């Protein structure tokens, strides 16, 4: 039966209509003046929303009718490496052609390069639907961030040569960062960029490993350009094209995400071009790439979780035991209800985060091209940057962890059949597992977010949400969240007063999870103000997750150093 992954999921459309993207869209469209030059550009905000709605519906149809039915075959066949050349599974080739034919390979790029000029929020909605259909395809679709990085930091000549090719689907991209001895610690990157004075060109030499879509035609490469350096200040960003000097040595044999080739690469004097300025490869450009990757993987995890929840719900309604469908057993429907709440909470957090990513980006772009900036616009860019820097790792941690939990419970609902390859549950479970590892593990997301949590960057937003005009049950629920927020603030103060870096690191994950629970609770309450039928969702989330927040607070309030003091003794057994 034909499916549309946008029309059958009213949650995405609800977010589209209620996030409040007016300022973002107006700035991205330059006050809607682009309509004079490009017939497809929107004339005003309602016109923009209508365009987004139509594009999302088109992708929803592609995802449901074409991509999803191919997912099992793609998982089984996967990519192959023969004679140094990588070939995708036939289903992946068809999927990419469908997306390219629909002109969806340059979603973020400006129209002058053939792109759709859409906000990150809309792009993330697309990634959710693609990931629900086939999470491995998302690893290829989401690499549009490669083109966006060139757009943000490349020179005009590079933009003219590369971006139209990305937008048309002529070329694809990869970000070559990781090395055998440089995983999360990218300061340790050793791949060498050599500048040839005679020709005035750069050449790359060395190895990269675990490179998603390493067979791509265009690579963004982090390389050591400064002789004698050992830290991040000696690294620069380069762009290069595939060719005989760039070898794919192997494709990794992975647990999941089988449709996406993860490659080991060897660079043998590969000609390359510097992107942006020397020495800023890690500190500026890769950090930008990683922020985009956090959002993309959050969307991927959310799509997997949505698919897993639906598989569990479908099976629970169809499977009968003891004369009735298993969904009628409290133990089963409790798992399904919790899964639904986790998915809806993750969606609320992710699209709230992408809104601030978009706000940061439009103000940064506006300040970069404006003839004269103001204190107001500079302050806005700075504030939105701080907020986005907290929200993106919180979203990545929350979305990827709940994806694993929902997939786990979906297999449990299936029972023994969930362990069999006859059902999609096992594929979703395998695909979910990487999401809280790559582009920064959950533990590293806590490291990235904890500074903003300790500095209470989100407090003005939380206070604003607390003061919304709730009444009746919503007011009672909001009061419970207000109390939870007070507990969070108290715990932050306790950890800060310890002046103990080990204890600070030990409690970082708990504080980040507490922050996420409070924020999601307020976001769901805000949704319930817009749609009274959502009160049950807010109430359910608050009743399930505030006790979890309390348990974190109890540990922090106990001033328990035992894990730090006894870790060596415990591990000796």
C-alpha positions, 0 to 999 in steps of 0.5 A: 500500500503506498505510503507518504512519510509526511502525510502519515506523520502530522507531527512534522507538519505541526512543527512546521506550522508552529515553530515560528520561523518567520524571522529566519525565512524573511532573512534567508529570503532577503526580505522576500526580494528574491522572488523578483529574480527567481520565479520559484522563490516565495513572495511572503512567509505563507508562500514559503510555508506552502513551498516547504509543505509541498516539498516535504510532501513530495519527499514523503512520497518518495520516502514511503513509496520508493526508498522504504521498500528497498531498504531491506535489499540495500541492507543485505546487498550493501556496497562493494569494492572491486578493483579499487572502485566502490559500487552502491547497492542497486537500491541505493543507486535508485534512491539517489537518482530519485532524490536527484531527479526531485532536485533535493540534493542542494536543499541548503544552498542558495538559488544562484547555485541551483539550490533550494535555499531552505532553512536547516529546520526544513532540511532536518525534517527531510532527514527524519523522513529519509532516515525512517525509510532507510537510515543508511541512505541518510548518511549520503543525503545528509552529506549536503553539509559538505557543500554548505561548508564550501558555501560558508567558507570557500572563495567565490571561485570554489563556490562557482566550480563546486556548488552547482555540481552538488545541487544538481547531484552530479557530485557527492561529498565526504568529510575526511577527518578521522585517522587510525590514531585520531578519532575524537581527538582531531588535534592528533590528525597527521595527514600531511598537506604539502605546499609546492612553491614551484606550482603554487599547489597543495598535495595531501599525503596520509591515511584516513579511516572510518570515512562515511561515503569515502568513495565520494567525488568531492572530499573535505579533508582536515590535514596538517599544513604547518610543519612541526606542529602537534595541535589543532592550530597546525591544521587546515581544511582542504577540498579535493576531487577523487582520482588515481592518487586517492585510493579506497583501501577497504570498506568496513564490515559494519554492524548496521547502516549497510547501504553507506560505505565506510572507507579507509582512504590512502592519499598519495600526493592528491592535489587539493585546494585550501578552503578558507584560512590556514590554521583554522581547519579544526578550530573554525571549519570542522567545528562548523561541520561537526555542529551540522553533523550533530543535527543530521545524526539527531534527525537520523536517530529520530527517523529510526526511532519513529520507524521502530515505534511504528513497527512495534505498534503494528506488530502489537496490534497484529500479534495475538496471544491468549486470545487477544492482541498483545497491545492489550497487555499493560506491559506491552502498551506501557512500552509503546506509550513510553516509546511514543513519548520519547519520540515526541520529546526528541522531536520537540527538542530537535526542531527547537534546536534547529530553529536556533541553528537557523537563527545563528546562521542567518544573523552570521550571514547577515553580519558577514555581508552587511555594509554596516552591522549594529550592536543589536545584530552582533549581539543576536548572532552571539546569543544565538550561537551560544544557545545553539552550541548547547542545544545541538549536543543536547539534541544529539545525546537525547535523540540518539539514546532514545533511538536505541531505547525505542529499538530495543523495546521494539524487538522486545515487543516482537519477542523471538521474531524480532531477533529474526531477519524476517522483520525490520526490527533487527535492522532498525536496532542495528542501524540505531546503535551507531548514532550515539557513537559517530560524530561524537559519542553521547559522553562527548556531547555532554562535554560539549554541552556542560559549559552552557548548562553550568553557565545557565545559557538556556535559563532565559528561555526556560523562564519565558516558558514557565510564564506562559499563560497555563491554566487548569491541568497545564498550570499544575503540570507547569508548576511541577516542571518549575520545581524540577527546574529549581532542582536543576539549578540547585544541582548546578550550584552544588557541582560548581561549588565542588571545584573538583574537575573529576566530580564535575565530569562525573556529574556532567551527564546527569546535569545535561539529562536534567536540562533536557528533561526540563526543556522538553517538558516546557516545549510539550507544555507549549505545544499543548497550549497550541493544541489542547489534545496534546495535554495528554502528551505533556502530562505523560512525558512529565510523569515518566521523566520527572522521576528520572530527573529526581533520581539524578538530583538525588545522586548529586545532592548526596555528594557521593564521591564513591565512584571517584574514590573507589573506581580503581578498587572496583575495577581490580575485581 
